Amino acid sequence: MFALRRWWNRHALQAGLIVLAVGTAWAVRQQEGGMLYDAYRWITQPLQPGLPSEQVLQDRYVLELQQRIIELENQNRSLRNLLDYNGSLQSRGIPAAVIGRSADYWWQQVTLNRGQRDGINVGYIVTGPGGLVGRVSQVSAHTSQVLLISDPTSRVGATVSRSRVMGYIRGKSGERVVMEFFDKSLDVKVGDVVSTSAYSHRFPADVPIGRIESLDLNKSPAPEAVIKLSAPLNQLEWVTVHRFSPAEDEFDPMADPLSEESAQP
């Protein structure tokens, strides 16, 4: 008994350390390192404030929800503007979303999510908030393609609303188009509103196109004006398709309507 007590007095510290080490190893194995990981996070969290915490994750989630709400509000506002403009026209049109637009043909054409099954046919008129967008040039069962008035091949019979001076619009692959007048003696000025002509056989009359931004009355062979389009073609998301029967037997978006429209009063 005396020998055991003397051994314990000599080796108690070593024995305690061995028992503590074995117990710690056993606990770590049972918890698969979870206790050490928690201790490490507790110790290092003040030193690394950038580590994600529950509060940070909640703040990020709230921020995401706020951004989604803002996007939904913007879409709702666009739809309300479209419906308000649509209601001001003589006939209610078919709302459609722009679902396709190539970077190579950004100012030439767009694809809509409506087609023949929605009652859309080739030659129908397309408007957006502000005014004329273009015409339906191709149609399938569920989609349709629109030739924009900004396309260089597009031609639109137009008139200056204030003085009723007439001409035609041709696209320039941008948010501005050119109006070429038929007469050289003109009553036009910067700021005049331009709309579709009553003599046009491809578009209904009095659809807004834009405003005169600049004039070149000395242009040969005919005076010209640069028109800033009122419809935001660069930011189209929603449009309205309106039923319209063109005078031509067949719609040809590549044809030059100047000779046709000027020859048919």
MITI-527786 format. One line per field, with one value per residue (C-alpha): residue number from 1; residue in one letter; x, z, y negated. Coordinates in steps of 0.05 Angstrom, whole numbers, plus 32768, in hexadecimal, padded with zeros to 4 digits. Example, Ala and Ser with C-alpha at 12.3 -4.5 7.8 and 13.67 -1.06 7.14 Angstrom:
num = 1; 2
residuo = A; S
east = 80F6; 8111
up = 809C; 808F
north = 805A; 8015
This chain:
num = 1; 2; 3; 4; 5; 6; 7; 8; 9; 10; 11; 12; 13; 14; 15; 16; 17; 18; 19; 20; 21; 22; 23; 24; 25; 26; 27; 28; 29; 30; 31; 32; 33; 34; 35; 36; 37; 38; 39; 40; 41; 42; 43; 44; 45; 46; 47; 48; 49; 50; 51; 52; 53; 54; 55; 56; 57; 58; 59; 60; 61; 62; 63; 64; 65; 66; 67; 68; 69; 70; 71; 72; 73; 74; 75; 76; 77; 78; 79; 80; 81; 82; 83; 84; 85; 86; 87; 88; 89; 90; 91; 92; 93; 94; 95; 96; 97; 98; 99; 100; 101; 102; 103; 104; 105; 106; 107; 108; 109; 110; 111; 112; 113; 114; 115; 116; 117; 118; 119; 120; 121; 122; 123; 124; 125; 126; 127; 128; 129; 130; 131; 132; 133; 134; 135; 136; 137; 138; 139; 140; 141; 142; 143; 144; 145; 146; 147; 148; 149; 150; 151; 152; 153; 154; 155; 156; 157; 158; 159; 160; 161; 162; 163; 164; 165; 166; 167; 168; 169; 170; 171; 172; 173; 174; 175; 176; 177; 178; 179; 180; 181; 182; 183; 184; 185; 186; 187; 188; 189; 190; 191; 192; 193; 194; 195; 196; 197; 198; 199; 200; 201; 202; 203; 204; 205; 206; 207; 208; 209; 210; 211; 212; 213; 214; 215; 216; 217; 218; 219; 220; 221; 222; 223; 224; 225; 226; 227; 228; 229; 230; 231; 232; 233; 234; 235; 236; 237; 238; 239; 240; 241; 242; 243; 244; 245; 246; 247; 248; 249; 250; 251; 252; 253; 254; 255; 256; 257; 258; 259; 260; 261; 262; 263; 264; 265
residuo = M; F; A; L; R; R; W; W; N; R; H; A; L; Q; A; G; L; I; V; L; A; V; G; T; A; W; A; V; R; Q; Q; E; G; G; M; L; Y; D; A; Y; R; W; I; T; Q; P; L; Q; P; G; L; P; S; E; Q; V; L; Q; D; R; Y; V; L; E; L; Q; Q; R; I; I; E; L; E; N; Q; N; R; S; L; R; N; L; L; D; Y; N; G; S; L; Q; S; R; G; I; P; A; A; V; I; G; R; S; A; D; Y; W; W; Q; Q; V; T; L; N; R; G; Q; R; D; G; I; N; V; G; Y; I; V; T; G; P; G; G; L; V; G; R; V; S; Q; V; S; A; H; T; S; Q; V; L; L; I; S; D; P; T; S; R; V; G; A; T; V; S; R; S; R; V; M; G; Y; I; R; G; K; S; G; E; R; V; V; M; E; F; F; D; K; S; L; D; V; K; V; G; D; V; V; S; T; S; A; Y; S; H; R; F; P; A; D; V; P; I; G; R; I; E; S; L; D; L; N; K; S; P; A; P; E; A; V; I; K; L; S; A; P; L; N; Q; L; E; W; V; T; V; H; R; F; S; P; A; E; D; E; F; D; P; M; A; D; P; L; S; E; E; S; A; Q; P
east = 8000; 8039; 805B; 801B; 8014; 805C; 8053; 8015; 8038; 806F; 8045; 8001; 800B; 8021; 7FE7; 7FB5; 7FD0; 7FCD; 7F84; 7F72; 7F92; 7F70; 7F2D; 7F34; 7F47; 7F0A; 7EDC; 7EF7; 7EED; 7EA5; 7E93; 7EBB; 7EE1; 7EA3; 7EB9; 7EFC; 7EDB; 7EAB; 7EE4; 7F0C; 7ED2; 7EC7; 7F10; 7F1B; 7ED9; 7EEF; 7F2F; 7F09; 7ECB; 7EC0; 7EA9; 7E5F; 7E32; 7DE7; 7DDC; 7E05; 7DDF; 7D9D; 7DB2; 7DC6; 7D83; 7D5D; 7D86; 7D75; 7D2B; 7D2E; 7D4F; 7D1A; 7CE3; 7D04; 7D06; 7CBD; 7CA9; 7CCE; 7CAC; 7C69; 7C74; 7C86; 7C47; 7C1C; 7C3A; 7C2E; 7BE6; 7BDA; 7BF7; 7BD2; 7B90; 7B99; 7B99; 7B5B; 7B5F; 7B7B; 7BB8; 7BDB; 7C10; 7C51; 7C95; 7CD7; 7CF9; 7D30; 7D5F; 7DA2; 7DDC; 7DED; 7DA7; 7D96; 7D75; 7D58; 7D2A; 7D0E; 7CE9; 7CA8; 7C89; 7C47; 7C36; 7BFE; 7BDC; 7BD6; 7BB6; 7BF4; 7C00; 7C35; 7C2B; 7C0E; 7C26; 7C52; 7C53; 7C75; 7C71; 7C7A; 7C68; 7C77; 7CA8; 7CA0; 7C79; 7C73; 7C9D; 7C9C; 7C6F; 7C6E; 7C3D; 7C58; 7C88; 7C8D; 7CC5; 7CC0; 7CE3; 7CF5; 7CEC; 7D36; 7D4A; 7D6C; 7D3C; 7CFE; 7CD3; 7C98; 7C6B; 7C6B; 7C4E; 7C5F; 7C23; 7C23; 7C28; 7C14; 7C54; 7C60; 7C9B; 7CB6; 7CE1; 7D1E; 7D46; 7D8E; 7D9D; 7D94; 7D61; 7D5E; 7D41; 7D40; 7D02; 7D08; 7CD4; 7CB0; 7CAF; 7CE6; 7CBA; 7CAE; 7C8A; 7CB1; 7CDC; 7D05; 7CD7; 7C9D; 7C7B; 7C7E; 7C4A; 7C36; 7C15; 7BCC; 7BE6; 7C0F; 7BF6; 7C21; 7C13; 7BD4; 7BD2; 7BE7; 7C13; 7C4A; 7C90; 7CBA; 7CCF; 7CFB; 7D3F; 7D63; 7D55; 7D7D; 7D52; 7D8B; 7D93; 7D91; 7D67; 7D35; 7D36; 7D41; 7D34; 7D52; 7D1A; 7D26; 7CF8; 7CC6; 7CC4; 7D02; 7D19; 7D5A; 7D36; 7CFA; 7CDE; 7C93; 7C6D; 7C27; 7C14; 7BD9; 7BAF; 7BB8; 7BAB; 7BDF; 7BC8; 7BFC; 7BE9; 7C2B; 7C55; 7C9D; 7CC7; 7D00; 7CD7; 7CDF; 7C9A; 7CAB; 7C96; 7C5B; 7C40; 7C4C; 7C2B; 7BED; 7BCD
up = 8000; 8011; 7FCE; 7FA6; 7FC9; 7FBC; 7F72; 7F6E; 7F8C; 7F59; 7F1B; 7F29; 7EF8; 7EBF; 7ECC; 7ECC; 7E8B; 7E6B; 7E82; 7E69; 7E25; 7E1D; 7E32; 7E02; 7DC8; 7DD7; 7DDA; 7D98; 7D77; 7D91; 7D77; 7D37; 7D44; 7D4F; 7D93; 7D78; 7D3D; 7D6B; 7D99; 7D5C; 7D42; 7D88; 7D8F; 7D48; 7D3C; 7D5A; 7D30; 7CEF; 7CED; 7CA3; 7CB3; 7CA4; 7CE1; 7CE8; 7CE9; 7CAA; 7C86; 7C9B; 7C83; 7C3F; 7C3A; 7C4A; 7C16; 7BE2; 7BF2; 7BEC; 7BA7; 7B91; 7BA8; 7B82; 7B42; 7B4A; 7B55; 7B16; 7AEE; 7B0B; 7AF9; 7AB1; 7AAB; 7AC6; 7A95; 7A5D; 7A70; 7A78; 7A33; 7A16; 7A32; 7A0F; 79CA; 79A3; 79A9; 79E2; 79CB; 79E0; 7A16; 7A07; 7A27; 7A02; 7A0A; 79D5; 79BB; 7999; 79A7; 795D; 794A; 7987; 7960; 7929; 794A; 798A; 799A; 79C2; 79EB; 79C5; 7982; 7956; 798F; 79B2; 7974; 7957; 790C; 78DE; 78D3; 7918; 7938; 7976; 79A7; 79E9; 7A1F; 79F7; 79B1; 7974; 797A; 7938; 7914; 7919; 78E1; 78F3; 791F; 793A; 7967; 79A8; 7994; 7963; 7947; 7943; 7910; 7936; 7918; 7927; 78F5; 78B8; 788A; 78AE; 788E; 78AF; 7890; 78C1; 78CB; 78F7; 7925; 792A; 78E0; 78BF; 7895; 787C; 786D; 7880; 78B8; 78AD; 78E4; 78F8; 7928; 7965; 798F; 7959; 7913; 78D5; 78B8; 786E; 7857; 7814; 780D; 7813; 782E; 7875; 78B3; 78E5; 7921; 7957; 798C; 795D; 796A; 7932; 792B; 78F7; 78B9; 78A4; 785F; 7878; 7861; 7892; 78D3; 78F2; 78F6; 7930; 7956; 7979; 795E; 797E; 797C; 794B; 796A; 7930; 78E9; 78A8; 7878; 7844; 783F; 77F7; 77D7; 780F; 7854; 788F; 78DA; 7911; 793D; 7984; 798F; 79C7; 79D4; 79FB; 79C9; 79EE; 7A2D; 7A13; 7A43; 7A36; 79F7; 79DC; 799A; 7975; 7940; 78FD; 78B5; 7886; 7841; 781F; 780D; 782B; 7860; 7849; 787E; 784C; 7819; 7812; 7821; 7807; 77C0; 77D6; 7809; 77E1; 77A4; 77CC; 77E9
north = 8000; 7FD2; 7FE3; 7FD2; 7F8F; 7F7E; 7F90; 7F65; 7F2A; 7F30; 7F3D; 7F1E; 7EE4; 7F11; 7F41; 7F07; 7EEC; 7F31; 7F3A; 7EF4; 7F01; 7F45; 7F27; 7EEC; 7F1B; 7F46; 7F0A; 7EEF; 7F32; 7F37; 7EF2; 7EF8; 7EB7; 7E8D; 7E75; 7E5E; 7E3B; 7E16; 7E01; 7DEA; 7DC0; 7DA2; 7D8E; 7D74; 7D51; 7D0E; 7D11; 7D1F; 7CF2; 7D03; 7D4A; 7D54; 7D52; 7D5C; 7D11; 7D07; 7D3E; 7D21; 7CDC; 7CF9; 7D1E; 7CDE; 7CB8; 7CED; 7CE7; 7C9B; 7CA1; 7CD1; 7CA1; 7C67; 7C91; 7CA6; 7C5D; 7C49; 7C80; 7C6D; 7C24; 7C37; 7C61; 7C28; 7BF7; 7C28; 7C33; 7BE8; 7BDB; 7C16; 7BFD; 7BBA; 7BDB; 7BE7; 7C33; 7C5C; 7C83; 7CC3; 7CB9; 7CDE; 7CE5; 7CDD; 7D21; 7D1D; 7CE9; 7CF4; 7CC5; 7CC8; 7CB1; 7C87; 7C4F; 7C7C; 7CAE; 7CCC; 7D0D; 7D0E; 7D45; 7D42; 7D63; 7D7C; 7DA1; 7D5D; 7D3E; 7D1C; 7D1A; 7CFD; 7CB3; 7CA3; 7C62; 7C62; 7C27; 7C1B; 7BE5; 7BA5; 7BBB; 7BE6; 7C20; 7C45; 7C7B; 7CC6; 7CE3; 7D2E; 7D58; 7D9F; 7DC2; 7DA5; 7D6D; 7D33; 7D09; 7CBD; 7C92; 7C53; 7C0E; 7C02; 7C38; 7C17; 7C3E; 7C25; 7BEF; 7BCC; 7B97; 7B5C; 7B17; 7ADB; 7AD5; 7A89; 7A76; 7AB8; 7AB8; 7AFF; 7B2A; 7B6F; 7B8B; 7BB7; 7BD9; 7BCC; 7C05; 7BD9; 7BB3; 7B7D; 7B84; 7B58; 7B38; 7B25; 7AF3; 7AF3; 7AA6; 7A72; 7A3B; 7A53; 7A3A; 7A63; 7A52; 7A75; 7A93; 7AA3; 7AE5; 7B19; 7B51; 7B84; 7B68; 7B72; 7B82; 7BBD; 7C01; 7C28; 7C03; 7BE5; 7B9A; 7B6E; 7B9F; 7B76; 7B7F; 7B49; 7B00; 7AD8; 7AD0; 7AAD; 7A95; 7A93; 7A6A; 7A66; 7AB1; 7ACA; 7AE6; 7ADA; 7AB8; 7AE6; 7AE5; 7B10; 7B2D; 7B45; 7B80; 7B7B; 7BC6; 7BDF; 7C13; 7C1D; 7C34; 7C5A; 7C8E; 7C8C; 7C77; 7C78; 7C99; 7C79; 7C9A; 7C79; 7C8E; 7C6F; 7C59; 7C85; 7CCC; 7CE3; 7CC1; 7CB7; 7C94; 7C8B; 7C64; 7C19; 7BFB; 7BB5; 7BC3; 7BED; 7BBD; 7B7E; 7B9F; 7BB2; 7B73
